[in-house]
Amino acid sequence: IDDGQLGPLIADRLPLIMRIHEEMTNALASGVSSFSVKTYLTALRAFVKWADEVGESLTIERVEQTYLKYADHLLYRQRILKELKAETAYRHASQAAVYLDR
């Protein structure tokens, strides 16, 4: 982060990112496997990438609305575009939600 490899800091997101980081750290400390946490992190990265691409907000106040739009996007890709299987859309949505729903 300090050397900018992840891109510029987006200050509005910092409280949300700090909360997610805390939840992940607590999960690891309580015995959740690092493999599981990495899986959820991968799903979160896809969610953040999508939000960036469509210009959606990722603040604590707006993350729920943004997540619901993401879930709708996955359903659209599954039902209309036929790009995803139902199980895949569900997996992407549910894994992204693990640390958002706390």
C-alpha positions in Angstrom: 0.0 0.0 0.0 2.7 2.5 1.0 4.6 2.2 -2.3 1.4 2.6 -4.4 1.4 -0.8 -6.0 -2.3 -1.2 -5.3 -3.1 2.2 -6.9 -3.9 5.4 -5.2 -5.5 5.5 -1.8 -9.3 6.1 -1.9 -10.0 7.7 1.4 -13.8 7.2 1.3 -13.2 3.4 1.3 -10.7 3.3 4.2 -13.3 2.7 7.0 -14.8 -0.2 5.0 -11.5 -1.7 4.1 -10.3 -1.4 7.7 -13.4 -3.2 9.0 -13.0 -6.0 6.4 -9.4 -6.4 7.4 -10.3 -6.6 11.0 -13.0 -9.2 10.3 -10.5 -11.3 8.3 -7.8 -11.0 11.0 -10.4 -12.1 13.6 -11.4 -15.0 11.4 -7.8 -16.2 11.1 -7.3 -15.8 14.8 -10.4 -17.9 15.6 -9.3 -20.8 13.4 -10.8 -20.1 10.0 -8.3 -21.5 7.5 -6.1 -19.2 5.5 -7.4 -20.9 2.4 -11.0 -19.9 3.2 -10.0 -16.3 3.9 -8.1 -16.2 0.6 -11.1 -17.5 -1.2 -13.3 -14.8 0.3 -10.6 -12.2 -0.5 -10.6 -13.2 -4.1 -14.4 -12.8 -4.3 -14.1 -9.4 -2.6 -11.5 -8.3 -5.1 -13.9 -9.2 -8.0 -16.6 -7.2 -6.3 -14.4 -4.2 -5.9 -13.2 -4.5 -9.5 -16.8 -4.5 -10.7 -17.7 -1.5 -8.5 -14.7 0.4 -9.9 -15.6 -0.5 -13.5 -19.2 0.7 -13.1 -18.5 3.7 -10.8 -20.3 2.4 -7.7 -19.5 3.6 -4.2 -17.7 1.4 -1.7 -18.3 3.3 1.5 -19.7 1.8 4.7 -22.9 3.7 4.1 -23.3 2.5 0.5 -21.8 -0.9 0.4 -25.1 -2.7 0.9 -26.7 -1.0 -2.1 -23.6 -1.6 -4.2 -23.5 -5.2 -3.2 -27.1 -5.7 -4.2 -26.4 -4.2 -7.6 -23.4 -6.6 -7.9 -25.7 -9.5 -7.1 -28.1 -8.3 -9.8 -25.2 -8.0 -12.2 -24.3 -11.7 -11.5 -27.9 -12.8 -12.0 -28.0 -10.9 -15.3 -24.8 -12.6 -16.4 -26.3 -16.0 -15.5 -29.9 -15.6 -16.7 -29.7 -13.3 -19.7 -26.1 -13.5 -21.0 -25.7 -17.2 -20.0 -22.1 -16.5 -19.1 -22.3 -18.1 -15.7 -24.0 -21.1 -14.2 -26.4 -20.5 -11.4 -24.0 -22.1 -8.9 -21.1 -19.9 -10.0 -23.2 -16.7 -9.7 -24.3 -17.8 -6.2 -20.8 -18.7 -5.2 -19.4 -15.3 -6.3 -22.2 -13.4 -4.6 -22.1 -15.4 -1.3 -18.3 -15.4 -1.0 -18.1 -11.7 -1.6 -20.8 -11.1 1.1 -19.0 -13.1 3.9 -17.1 -10.1 5.3 -19.5 -7.4 4.1 -22.4 -8.8 6.2 -20.9 -8.2 9.6 
